[in-house]
Amino acid sequence: MGASRKKQVPKLSLYELFQRLYGYFGPCHWWPGETPFEVIIGAILTQNTAWKNVVSAINNLKTKDVLEPERLEILSQEELALLIRSSGYYNQKAHKIKSFLEYYKTKYSYKIGDMAKTLLEELRDDLLQIYGIGEETADSILLYALNKPTFVVDAYTNRILSRIGYTTDTLSYKKLKQFCEESLPQDTKLYNEFHALFVLLGKSICKSTPLCIECPVHNDCLFFISKNKRK
């Protein structure tokens, strides 16, 4: 998709890449959460922080027995902020959670089943209108909490696909998401696992300074191939 790579096409289809990564890492069991509502709160809390900080905040909400929409509603925004302090940007995130709760109560009376019945496009548009919910958070909620077939992309997705040679590193969220969805079967379980695998690969191997020789697809990666040609 980039002008400099027109003559270089990855040997693997995107689905073959998924199969290779799945065979190497195995199932990721994403998203960790006991209920869809917990997944939604986790998707908001994970913005700009490490997952371990989210786990700490979630556990704090559970310890206080407030990880239910009706109970979070009763808390003031300031009280909620203190409970999720470990997640960072806690005042902003408390505001975001409160904004989501207002929407969730007004439109669905806190009934996750009714929310899940809403058409994907309508629901995504609604979520993007809520304070603090951007495209990645909205798609995470749709995919992992509501089982909607929408692909979640992030910085890891962009980095990995660019290095292997599928895309340039300048694609917008919308274009990268579109590329992934058009290149794969529309399958919620597939989208679930693939995004998790991208994150795992990006964190453990395809880092800013990549550990290429450890990567299960390095022989099919244009970044690795071109790097070795220069030696």
C-alpha positions in Angstrom: 0.0 0.0 0.0 3.0 2.3 0.2 4.7 3.7 -2.9 8.2 2.4 -1.9 6.9 -1.1 -1.5 4.9 -1.6 -4.7 7.4 -4.2 -6.0 7.6 -6.0 -2.7 4.6 -8.0 -1.6 4.5 -10.1 1.6 4.6 -13.8 1.0 1.9 -14.4 3.6 -1.7 -13.4 3.3 -3.0 -11.6 6.4 -4.9 -14.8 7.4 -1.8 -16.8 7.0 0.0 -14.4 9.3 -2.7 -15.0 11.9 -2.3 -18.7 11.6 1.5 -18.4 12.0 1.2 -16.2 15.1 -1.6 -18.4 16.6 0.5 -21.5 16.1 3.4 -19.8 17.8 1.7 -18.1 20.7 -1.5 -20.1 21.1 -4.8 -18.7 22.3 -4.6 -15.5 24.2 -8.0 -15.7 26.1 -8.8 -12.0 25.7 -10.3 -9.8 27.1 -9.7 -10.7 30.7 -12.9 -9.8 32.6 -15.6 -11.6 34.5 -18.5 -9.7 33.0 -19.1 -7.6 29.9 -19.4 -4.5 32.1 -16.0 -5.2 33.6 -14.6 -5.4 30.1 -16.1 -2.1 29.2 -14.6 -0.4 32.3 -11.3 -2.1 31.6 -11.3 -0.7 28.1 -11.7 2.8 29.4 -9.1 2.4 32.2 -6.5 0.9 29.9 -6.1 4.1 27.9 -2.5 5.4 28.2 -1.4 2.9 30.9 0.0 -0.6 31.4 -2.5 -3.4 31.9 -1.1 -4.2 35.4 -2.3 -0.7 36.5 -5.8 -1.5 35.2 -5.9 -4.8 37.1 -5.1 -2.9 40.3 -7.9 -0.4 39.7 -10.4 -3.1 38.8 -9.5 -5.1 41.9 -9.9 -2.0 44.0 -13.4 -1.5 42.6 -14.2 -5.2 43.3 -12.8 -4.9 46.8 -15.2 -2.0 47.4 -18.0 -4.0 45.8 -18.8 -1.2 43.4 -18.1 -2.8 40.0 -21.7 -2.6 38.9 -23.3 0.3 37.0 -25.9 1.0 39.7 -23.2 1.2 42.4 -20.8 3.3 40.3 -23.6 5.7 39.6 -24.0 6.4 43.3 -20.3 7.3 43.7 -19.3 10.9 43.1 -16.8 11.5 40.3 -14.2 12.4 42.9 -14.8 9.1 44.9 -14.5 7.1 41.7 -11.3 8.9 40.7 -9.7 7.9 44.0 -10.7 4.2 43.5 -9.1 4.1 40.0 -6.0 6.1 40.9 -3.6 3.4 39.9 -4.8 3.5 36.3 -3.3 7.0 35.8 -5.2 10.1 34.5 -7.8 9.0 37.1 -9.8 12.3 37.1 -10.3 12.1 33.4 -11.1 8.4 33.4 -13.6 8.9 36.2 -15.3 11.5 34.0 -15.2 9.1 31.1 -16.8 6.3 33.1 -19.5 8.6 34.4 -20.2 9.8 30.8 -20.5 6.2 29.7 -22.8 5.3 32.6 -25.1 8.2 31.7 -25.4 6.9 28.1 -25.7 3.3 29.3 -28.5 4.1 31.7 -30.4 6.5 29.5 -30.5 4.3 26.4 -30.3 0.8 27.8 -31.4 1.0 31.5 -28.1 -0.8 32.3 -29.2 -3.9 30.3 -26.2 -5.3 28.5 -28.3 -7.6 26.5 -30.3 -4.8 25.0 -27.1 -2.9 24.2 -25.7 -6.0 22.5 -28.8 -6.3 20.3 -28.1 -2.8 18.7 -26.7 -2.8 15.2 -22.9 -2.5 15.1 -22.8 0.7 13.1 -25.3 2.5 15.3 -23.7 1.4 18.5 -20.2 2.4 17.3 -21.5 5.9 16.3 -23.1 6.2 19.7 -19.9 5.2 21.6 -17.8 7.7 19.7 -20.1 10.5 20.8 -19.4 9.7 24.5 -16.7 11.9 26.2 -13.4 10.1 26.2 -14.2 7.1 24.0 -12.2 7.1 20.8 -12.1 4.6 18.0 -9.8 2.0 19.7 -11.8 2.1 23.0 -15.1 1.9 21.1 -14.0 -1.1 19.0 -12.6 -2.8 22.1 -15.9 -2.5 23.8 -17.8 -3.7 20.7 -15.5 -6.7 20.1 -14.6 -7.9 23.6 -17.7 -6.9 25.6 -20.5 -7.2 23.0 -19.1 -9.7 20.6 -19.4 -7.5 17.5 -17.2 -8.2 14.5 -15.1 -5.1 14.4 -11.3 -5.1 14.2 -9.4 -3.3 16.9 -6.1 -1.7 15.7 -3.4 0.1 17.7 0.2 1.2 17.5 1.3 -2.4 17.6 -0.9 -3.3 14.6 0.5 -0.4 12.6 4.1 -1.2 13.5 3.9 -4.9 12.7 2.0 -4.6 9.5 4.2 -1.9 8.2 7.4 -3.8 9.0 6.2 -7.0 7.4 5.2 -5.0 4.3 1.4 -5.0 4.2 1.0 -1.3 4.7 2.9 1.9 5.1 3.4 3.3 8.6 1.3 6.4 7.9 -2.2 4.8 7.8 -5.0 6.4 9.8 -6.9 4.3 12.3 -9.8 4.1 9.9 -7.7 3.0 6.9 -5.8 0.4 8.9 -9.0 -1.0 10.4 -10.5 -1.2 6.9 -7.4 -2.9 5.5 -7.6 -5.6 8.2 -11.3 -6.2 7.8 -11.2 -6.4 4.0 -8.3 -8.8 4.2 -9.9 -11.2 6.6 -13.1 -13.2 7.0 -15.7 -11.4 9.1 -15.4 -13.4 12.2 -15.6 -12.1 15.8 -13.4 -14.9 17.3 -10.8 -14.3 14.6 -10.7 -10.6 15.2 -10.5 -11.2 19.0 -7.5 -13.5 18.8 -5.7 -11.5 16.0 -5.7 -8.2 17.9 -4.5 -10.0 21.1 -1.7 -11.7 19.1 -0.6 -8.3 17.6 -0.4 -6.9 21.1 1.6 -9.9 22.3 4.0 -9.9 19.4 4.4 -6.1 19.7 5.2 -6.2 23.4 7.5 -9.2 23.4 9.3 -9.3 20.0 8.3 -6.6 17.5 9.3 -3.8 19.8 10.7 -0.3 18.9 14.0 -2.1 18.7 12.8 -5.5 17.4 14.1 -8.9 18.4 13.7 -10.1 14.8 15.4 -13.5 15.1 12.8 -14.5 17.7 9.9 -13.6 15.5 7.9 -16.6 14.0 7.5 -14.7 10.7 10.9 -13.0 10.4 11.8 -14.9 7.1 8.7 -13.4 5.6 9.2 -9.9 7.0 10.4 -7.2 4.6 11.9 -5.2 7.4 14.1 -8.2 8.5 14.9 -9.1 4.9 16.0 -5.6 4.0 18.0 -5.2 7.2 19.9 -8.3 6.4 20.6 -7.3 2.9 22.3 -4.2 4.1 24.8 -6.2 6.2 
